Amino acid sequence: MPRHSFMNTSPLLAALAFGLLVLSSPVVAAQAAPSDISVRTEDYPRPPYSGATYYIYEKNGAPICTKLSVCNKYGDCQVSYRTGVYKDPLDLGAPHRQNAAVPIPGEKLKRHVCLTKFKLQ
C-alpha cells in the first residue's frame, strides 16, 4: 500500500495539537500575579571564610523586613529576622555583591518567614 505525504506529517500535527492543548490549559496560561512586595539581596564577606547575606524585603520600594543569614565555611548558617532595614555593625560599607529587587508572586508570600513572622504580607 503506498504511503501518502500526509501520513508523514501526522506526528508533526499530533505534536502541534498537543502543544496547543498544553499552552491553552489554565495552569500554564495563568501567570502568577506579582505582589507589591519584592526581595533583594546584599552579600558581605566575613573573615575567616564566612559571609553574611541580607534578604531585604520591600513594599513599594520601602524596606519592611530584613533576613540575615550568616554562614561559615562549612555551610552552617544562623538566620535572624528584623523589621525594617537592618545592618550588622560588622557589615558596614559597600556590599561585595548586590542583586536587584525581584517581585514575589502573591501565592508565594506565605513561604517567606520574614513576612509571616511580622504579619507583613
C-alpha positions as CSV (number, residue, x, y, z in Angstrom):
1,M,0.0,0.0,0.0
2,P,1.5,3.4,-1.0
3,R,2.3,5.9,1.7
4,H,0.9,9.3,1.2
5,S,2.7,12.5,2.1
6,F,0.0,13.4,4.7
7,M,1.0,10.3,6.7
8,N,4.5,11.7,7.2
9,T,3.1,14.9,8.7
10,S,0.8,13.1,11.1
11,P,3.4,13.0,14.0
12,L,4.0,16.7,13.4
13,L,0.4,17.6,13.6
14,A,-0.1,15.5,16.7
15,A,2.8,17.3,18.4
16,L,1.4,20.7,17.4
17,A,-2.1,19.7,18.7
18,F,-0.6,18.6,22.0
19,G,1.4,21.8,22.3
20,L,-1.7,23.9,21.7
21,L,-3.6,21.9,24.3
22,V,-0.8,22.4,26.9
23,L,-0.5,26.1,26.2
24,S,-4.2,26.7,26.4
25,S,-4.6,24.9,29.7
26,P,-5.4,27.2,32.6
27,V,-2.5,26.0,34.6
28,V,0.1,27.2,32.1
29,A,-1.8,30.2,30.8
30,A,-2.4,31.6,34.3
31,Q,0.6,33.7,35.2
32,A,1.4,34.3,38.8
33,A,0.3,37.8,39.7
34,P,3.2,39.8,41.2
35,S,2.6,41.4,44.5
36,D,3.8,44.8,45.6
37,I,6.4,43.1,47.8
38,S,9.9,42.4,46.4
39,V,13.1,41.0,47.8
40,R,16.7,41.9,47.0
41,T,20.0,40.6,48.4
42,E,23.3,42.0,49.6
43,D,26.3,39.9,50.3
44,Y,29.2,40.8,52.7
45,P,32.3,38.8,53.3
46,R,33.3,38.0,56.9
47,P,36.6,36.7,58.0
48,P,37.6,33.9,58.2
49,Y,36.0,32.2,55.2
50,S,32.4,33.1,56.0
51,G,29.8,35.5,54.8
52,A,26.6,37.4,55.5
53,T,23.6,37.6,53.2
54,Y,20.9,40.1,53.7
55,Y,17.5,39.5,52.2
56,I,15.8,42.9,52.2
57,Y,12.0,42.7,51.7
58,E,10.5,45.9,50.3
59,K,6.9,47.0,49.8
60,N,6.6,49.6,47.0
61,G,10.3,50.3,47.3
62,A,10.4,50.9,51.1
63,P,12.2,48.3,53.3
64,I,9.7,46.3,55.6
65,C,11.8,43.4,56.8
66,T,15.4,42.0,56.7
67,K,16.5,38.4,56.9
68,L,20.2,38.0,57.8
69,S,21.9,34.7,57.1
70,V,25.5,34.3,58.3
71,C,27.2,31.1,57.1
72,N,30.6,29.7,57.9
73,K,33.0,27.9,55.5
74,Y,31.2,24.6,56.3
75,G,27.8,25.9,55.2
76,D,26.4,26.1,58.8
77,C,24.2,29.2,58.9
78,Q,22.5,31.3,61.6
79,V,19.4,33.1,60.5
80,S,17.7,36.1,62.1
81,Y,14.8,38.3,61.1
82,R,14.3,42.1,61.9
83,T,11.5,44.5,60.9
84,G,12.6,47.3,58.6
85,V,16.1,47.6,57.3
86,Y,19.0,46.2,59.4
87,K,22.7,46.1,59.0
88,D,25.1,44.4,61.5
89,P,28.0,46.7,62.5
90,L,30.4,44.1,61.0
91,D,28.9,44.7,57.5
92,L,29.1,48.5,57.1
93,G,30.4,49.7,53.8
94,A,29.6,48.7,50.3
95,P,28.3,45.1,49.8
96,H,30.6,42.6,47.9
97,R,27.6,41.6,45.7
98,Q,24.2,43.1,45.3
99,N,21.1,41.7,43.4
100,A,18.2,43.8,42.1
101,A,14.8,43.5,43.7
102,V,12.6,40.7,42.4
103,P,8.8,40.8,42.8
104,I,7.4,37.9,44.9
105,P,4.3,36.3,43.3
106,G,1.2,36.7,45.6
107,E,0.7,33.0,46.1
108,K,4.3,32.6,47.4
109,L,4.3,35.3,50.0
110,K,3.3,32.8,52.8
111,R,6.6,30.9,52.2
112,H,8.7,33.8,53.3
113,V,9.2,33.6,57.1
114,C,10.3,37.3,57.3
115,L,6.9,38.3,56.0
116,T,4.8,35.8,58.0
117,K,6.7,36.3,61.3
118,F,5.8,40.0,61.4
119,K,2.5,39.7,59.5
120,L,3.7,41.9,56.7
121,Q,2.1,40.2,53.6
